[in-house]
Amino acid sequence: MRAVTHRYEDPLDRIWITCAERIGLRVVRLEGAYATSDGRGTLAIATPPELDADDSLAQMIFHELCHSLVQGPESFEQPDWGLDNESDRDVVREHACLRLQALLTRPLGLAGVLAPTTDFRLFWDALGPDPLAPHDDPSVPLARLAFVRTHQGPWAPHLREALLATAAIAQATAAHGSHAPGSLWSRVEPPRPRHPTTELPLAPAGTAGEHETCGTCAWAARHGTGRRCLHAERPTRTSSPACERWEPATLDCQACGACCREAFDTLLLHGRERIARRHPELVVVRDDVLEIPRPGGRCPALEGDGSASARYACRVYDDRPRTCRDFTVGSANCLLARRRVGLAI
């Protein structure tokens, strides 16, 4: 009799189990689990008979990894990523997770294959061309921050590699079975065209960047006689079509406040600046150096509550330190600060 030495394994299963392992999670199949993390490195997914016909292990793992991205790296040490699955407390974070999934899958044509199948599917189906609209929704900054984390550890580069491998399999499979009745492979879409120089996905139809160019984007900084994309760190052309990360070149400081609400824990003063004389309550002296402490990264002179519709203002603007005066709106530091608070991806 022939000895069986190998077994067949779904290639998408292998891709996503390996992705989870490289990120730091052990995937197990557990009856009755649906999908749950124990906060100690194990991600349990229900057994195949318990899942719906449009569920797959790949989709389940991807969804859970998106939860971890929204919650941040500390969530790996918390059961179920620190989410409350028994009440509506974390609905905003569930919405952020789905917005993130759309951001990651749509450019690759995978939105139909890796679509969520939870009770929040109605929210997913209602997302418009721009998954980050409306921009004043409280889940949007969370989704943007999560997207930025996809380029950081422990997720990078493993999540991106798994998505690209899945896209390759999906495109090949769809070509051979796209008309099979009821098959998820029939929902594979062509990947979105790429920017000619940065290789980022182009802005999709129906979004703010659809008819824009690099010449109108805040992230296309002047570089010599041309432009350089601060996202891709590559030269670009003023006339090139906008990518999915397009932002208008004119930024509203009072709708932002990013440079003043997160980052450094202190701001050093250059000698005895005017602010030290007029607002001594803000200034401390350490080792003969004057500084303004910023607890949690936020400047104590900043006004604005941090809500999606907040307006920010500096209550000592006329007396602000030289460092603040030298900070330029639209500079690389400005744009990175916007990304840090969830105003850009």
N, C-alpha and C positions, 0 to 999 in steps of 0.2 A: 504493500500500500504506500501511496505517496505521503511523505511527511510534509505537513504544512508548516512552513517556517516564517511566513510573513502574513500580515492581514491588510486588507484594504482600509484606507483611512481617507475620509473626505479631505481634499486638499485645502479647502477653506478652514476646516477644523484645525488642521496642522498649522496653518499660517497664524491663526489667531491665538491658539494655545501657546505657540512659540513667542508671539508678540507679548502676551501676558507674562510669560516666564521671564523674558528679557527685561520687562518693566519691574518685575519683582513679585509676581503673583502666581500661585499654583492653582490651576483650574481643576476642579473635581465635579463629577456629576452626582447629584444628591437628590433622591426622591423627595418631593414636596418642597424643594428649596426655591423654585422659580429662579431668582437671581439674588444672591446675598454675599456680602463680604464679611469676614469675621474680625477684621482689624488686626489680624496676625499673619497676613500674607496668603490667605486662602480665599478664592472666589468660587462659590458653589453655584452651579447651574442645574436646573431641573433635568431629569432624564428625558430622552426624546419622546416617549409616549405622553408626557405631561405638557408638552409644548404645543402651541397652535401650529397649523400646517404652514403658515408663513413665517414661523420662527426658524432661526438657524443658530447654531452655536457661535458662528462668526458675528452675527447681528447682536446676540446677547452679550458677548464679551466687549464688542465695540461700544455698546450702550453704557455698560458699566465703567469702561475706561473714560468715557465722556463725563460721567458723573464724577469720577476722581479728578478730572481736569477742572471742572467747575468748583469743586470743593477745595482743591489745592493739595500739595504734597503731604500735609499733615493728616489728610483724610485716610491714608493707608493704615493708620493706627487706630481708626475708629470703625466700629461695626457699621455696615451699610453706608460707609463714607461720611458718617455723622448726620445722615438724613433721617427725618421722621417719616416713616412710610405708613403711619396709622392716622395721620391727620392732614390738614391742608397747610400746615406750617411752612412747608418747603416747596409749594407750588411754583414760586418764582424760580427756584433753582432747577426744578424739573423743566420748566420752559427754557431756561438758559441751556440746559443739556441738549434739548432738541434743536435749538438754534445753532449750537456748536456742531451737532451732527450734520445739519444742512450745510454749514460752511465747509465742512471737511469732505462731504460726499458729492455734493452737486458738481463741482468742477471736474470730477472724475467719472461722472455718469452713474454713480452708485447709490443715489438717493432712494431709488425704488428697491434695490436689493438689500440695503442695510437700513431700511426704514424701521422706526420703533413700532412695537406692537402692543404697547401698554395702553392703559386707559387715557393716556395723553395723545393718542393718535389723532384725535380731532384737532388738537392744536397744531400738530405737525402738518396735517393736510391743509390747514388754513394759512400757513406761512406763504407770504408772497414772494416775488422774485428776489427781494432783498431780505434774507433771514434776520437781519439786524434792524428791521423796521417794525413798528415805529420806534424811533431812536430814544423817545422818552419813556419807553417801557423799562421797568426796573430790572428785567432779566437780561437786557441788552449789554450793559457794562459787564455783567458776570460772564456772558458768552464771549465777549471780546477778551477779557482777561484769561479765560480758559484757552482761547485760540492762541494767545501769546505763549501760554505754557506748553503747547504742543511742540515748541522749538526748544524746550528745556528738558533737563532730566527730572524724573526717570523715564519720561515718555519718549523723548527724542533719542535716536532717530527711529525707534522701533515702530511707533504708531504709523508714521509716514510710510515706512517700508511695507507694513502690512496692508495699508490702503492701496499702495501702488501694485502690490502683488495681486490683491483682490481685483483691482481694475483690469489687470492683464487677463486674468482668468475669466472675468465677467464678459469682457469684450469678445474673447475667443468663443466662449460658450454661447453668447447671444447670437453670434453669426451662424451657429449650427442648430439653434433651437428657439429662436426668438418668436416663432409663431405657435409654439406649443401652448394649447389652451390652459390658462390659469397658471403658467409657470412664472416664477419670479424673474427668470432670466429674460422674459419678454419686457421687463421694465428697465432693463439696462439702456442708458442713453449714451449718445456720443460724448466723449470728453469735451470740455469747453476749450475753445482755441486759446493759445498762449500768447502772451505779449512778445513782440518780435525780438526784444533784447533782454528783458529781465526774466522771461520764461514764467512769470506769474500768470494765473488765469485771467483772461480779460473780464472786464465788468460785464455781468449778464444783462440781457435785455430787461427793461423795466426798472433799472436801478439808477441812482443819481449819476453814476459814472458812464452810463451807456454811450452818450454822445460827447464825452469829454476826452481830453488828451493829457499826456504827461505835462504839457505846458501849463495846464491849469491846476495841477496837483501840488499840494503842500509838500509831498515827499520827494518831489523832483527838484533837488537843490541845484543852484547854479554852480557849475564846475568849469572854470576856464571860460571857453566860449560856448560850452554846451550845458548839458544837464546830467545829473547823476542821481539815480534812484536810491534813496536811503533805505528802502526795504531790501532790495536785492544787492545793494552795493555794486551796481553796475552802471555804466553810462547809458543814457537813453536820449531820445530825441523829443523835442518839443511837440512835434506833430504825431508822435506815436499814440495809438489808442490807449485809453486808460485801463488799468487793471482793476481787479476786484477790490483793491485796497485804496482806491482813489479817495482823496479828501480835498475839499476846496482850498485853494491857496490862501484865501482870506479867512483867518481864524478869529473867533470872538473870545477874547481873554475872560470876559465876565461870565461867559457860559462854560468856561473851562476851569481855571484856577489850578490846573494840574501841578504847575511848578511850585505852588505854595502849599499844597495839601498832602503831598507825599514825597519822600526821598530822604534828604539829609536830616539827621537828628539835631544839627546845630548850624547856624550861619555865622561865620566869622566876620567881624567888622574890621575895616581898614583904618586903624588909628581911631581918633575920637570923632566919629562921624556925627552928623546932626541928630540922628535918631537917638544916640546915646544921651544927648542933652535934653531932648524934648520928650523922650519916652523911656526914662530910666527903668520903669517897671518891666520892660521887655528884655533888658540887658543884664547879663551877669558877667563877672570877671573871674577868669580861671587862669592862674599863672601869668598874670598881667596881660592877658588877652581878653578883649571884649567880644562877646558872642551873644547871639539870640538863640536860646534853646528852642527846639521844635519837637515837643513830645509826640511820639508816634509819627514823626515826619511832617506834621502840620504846623505852619507858622501861626503863632498866637495872634497875629494882627489880621489874619484872614477872616472875612465874614462870608457866610454861605454855609448852608446846612448839609450839603452833599447829596441832596435829592436829585432826581433826574432833571427837574426843572429849575434847579437852584441858580441864582445869580451870585457871582463872587465879586468881592471888592476888598481892597486893602485899606484899613482904617488909618494907616499912617503913610499913605501913598506919596504925599508930597515930601515926606521925610525919609523915604525908603533908602536902605543902604546901597552902596555902590554896586555890590554884587547883583542886586535886583535891577538896578538901572541898566547894567550891562547885559542882562538877560534879554535875548531878542526873540520876539514872537516869530514863529515859523522856523527857528533854528533847529539843528539836529537835537539839541538838548530839550527844546520845547516839545518836539514831536515825540521823543522818547518818554517824556513825562506824561504826555497824553496817553500813550500806550500803557504806561504803568497804572493809570487809574481807570482804564477800561473805556477810553474815548477813541481809541484807534486799534487796529489789528496789525 
